[in-house]
Amino acid sequence: MIPDFDYNPPDVPLDILFQDDLILVANKPAGLLSVPGKLEGRSDCLVSRLQAAQWNTLLVHRLDCDTSGVMIFAKTKKAQGFLGQEFEQRRAQKSYVARVAGEVAGESGHIDLPLAADWPNRPRQMVSHEHGRPAQTDWQVIGRAPGETRVRMWPKTGRSHQLRVHMLALGHPILGDPIYATGTARAHPRLMLHAETLALRHPGTGDMVEFSAPCPF
């Protein structure tokens, strides 16, 4: 089992990207849990901070603690159910930016590798053709630097740690990943993964709306 981490959430103001009567969109900082953790000292999280400012904030989806970027919340139970279906039915469209170790061959690609929990080493996930659930990711190179590559990724499914494990499977772990990266690839101040855009239907109008947060690295 992977050793537990020290939780030191960043002391930063809320970054509200958009809100109306039905939804609230925030830019989650890296190092802050989306929801309260199970262990003592893990109550501070984005949803609790938002609820302290606006009591009617309701959770719709999550981002990993180490990932930054766009998260959408509902303000009514009906809107929460509607947005939940956007994710469950895979109508929500998400893009991420990452810096990965090494020089990725080619300019774009599609990863289709099923993922399952690596139970003895939780919270690790792993590629498992026998027990895994389907997982697909599209990727495109958007920049190159010595020893690393900047990629944009579009997950077609929403498996736990999907982007992190898929890039690891390509031989290019995301820089700063405390679980999957090793050596110099791990020695970064944060996980270099950011949820850049989120597009889905608005629960009030049914129209497609898109929200974005600039990549901080």
N, C-alpha and C positions, 0 to 999 in steps of 0.2 A: 504493500500500500504506500502511496506517495505521502511523504511527510506533510502535515498540515501547515498552512501558511499563516504568517502574521498579518492580521487584518488592520491596516492603517488607512482608512478611507480619506481621500483628499478633502481638505477644508476649502471648498470653492463655492461661489454662489450658484444658484440654479441658472441654467441656460435654457430658457424657454424659446423654442423656435417658432411656435405657432399655437394659438388656442382660440376656440370659439365656445359655443354653448354645449357642444357634444364631445369635442376631442381636445387633447393637449399633447403637443409634440415637444420633446426635450432632447437635448444633446447630453447623453450620459458621459461623465468623465471616466477615464480608465482608473481602475482600482476601487470603484464603488459598486457594491452589489446591486442588482436590480431589485431584489426582494430580500427580506430578512433571512439571515442564515440560521441554521439549526443550532449552532453552538453558541455559548455565552459570548457576549461582546460583538455579536454580528447583527444587531438590530438596526444599525444605521445603514440605510440603503436609499436608492433613488425614489422608490414609491413612498417611503415614509417621509422623506424630505418634501416631496410634492404634496402629500396629504397634510403635512403641517402647514403648508401655505394655502392649499385648497382641499378641503376635507373630502370632496366628492371625487377625487382622483381614483380611478380603477385600473388595475393591471390588465394588459392585453397579451403581452409577450415579454420575452426576456433577452438580455444580452449577457454574455459571460462577464464576470467581474472585471477581468483584465482588458476587455474590449470597450472601446469608446464609440460614441455615435448616436444615430437617430433612434429614438424609441417613441412609440405612440401610446397614449393612455386614453381611456374613455372617461366621460363625466356622467354618464347614465348607464344603468344596467342594460337597456336596450342597445345603446351604442356599443357597449362592451361585447354583447353577444354578436352583433353585426361584424365588428372588427375581428373577433375571434374566428368567425367563419372565413373571413378574408385570408387569414393565415392557414387555417385548417384545410381549406380547399385549394391552397397554393395560388390564390389570386394575387396576394401581396407580392410585389416585386422589390427585391432588395439588391443593392450593390455594396461591396466592401472594397477597401483599399488595404493592401498589406505590403510590407517589405519582407522579403524572404531571403534565406541564406543561399548563396551560390548564384550562378548564372544560368537561368532557366533556358533550355533549348527550345527554339521555336518562338512564335509570337502569340499563339493562342491555342486553346485546347478544351477538351471536355473530359471530365473525370467521372467515371461511373463505377464506384466501389462501395459495396454495402458495409455498413458500420454497426458495431455492437459494443456493449460495455465490456471493458477489460476488468472483470470483477475483482480479481486479486489485487489490482493496481488502481482502484478507483481514486479519483474520478476519470482516469484515462479511458478513452475509447480506442477501438482498433478496427482495422479492416477484417471482416469475417465473411467469407463467401458461404459458409455453412449456417451461421446464426445471425448474420447481419441484416439490418433493414435497408431497403434501397436508398441510395444517396447519390445525387448528381450535382456537379459544380461545373460551370463554365468559367474560363479565365482568359485574361488577355494581358500581355506585357505592356506597361505604360511608361516604364523607365528602367534604365540600367546604370549601375555604378559598380566600381571594383568590388567583387566578392558578394554582390547582392543584386536583387531584381525587385522592381516595384510592379505589382500586379493588381489588376482590378478583377474581382470575382463576383459571380452571380449564382448564389445557391438556388438550385431548383427544388430542393427539399430542405427541411429544417432540423436535421439531426444534431444532437449534442456534439459540440467540438468539430462539426463537419469540415469547416474550412481548414482548421488546424491539422486534422488528421489527413485530409486529402492532399494538402501541400507537403506534409511529411512523407506521404506515400510516393510523391513524385521525387523525393530526395531533396526537397527544399523547405525545411521547417520555417515557420514564421519567426522572425527575429524577436528575441526577448520572451519567447514562450517558456514559462516556468515549468511546464509539464512535458512538452515534446522536444524542445530544443536542447542541445548540449554544447559544452565548450564555449567558444567565442560567440556562437549564434545565440546563446542564452544570455550573454553578458550585455544586456541593454536595459535602460531604465524602465521600460514598460513593454508589454506585448504590442508589437507593431501591426495591429489590426484595428480597423476603424469602419463602422457601419456608416457609409457615406450617404446613401439615398434610400428612401422608402416610398413606394408608390402603391396606392390601393384606392378602393372606392370610399367616398365619404359616407358615413352612416346617415347623414341627413338628406343629401341630394342624390346619392348614387353615382355622382361624377367621380372620375379618376382625379386624385390629387397626389402631388409628389412633394416630399420634404427632403432637404439635404443639410448636412453639416460639414463644413470644410475639414479636410484631413489635417490633424495637428502635427504630423511628422513628415 
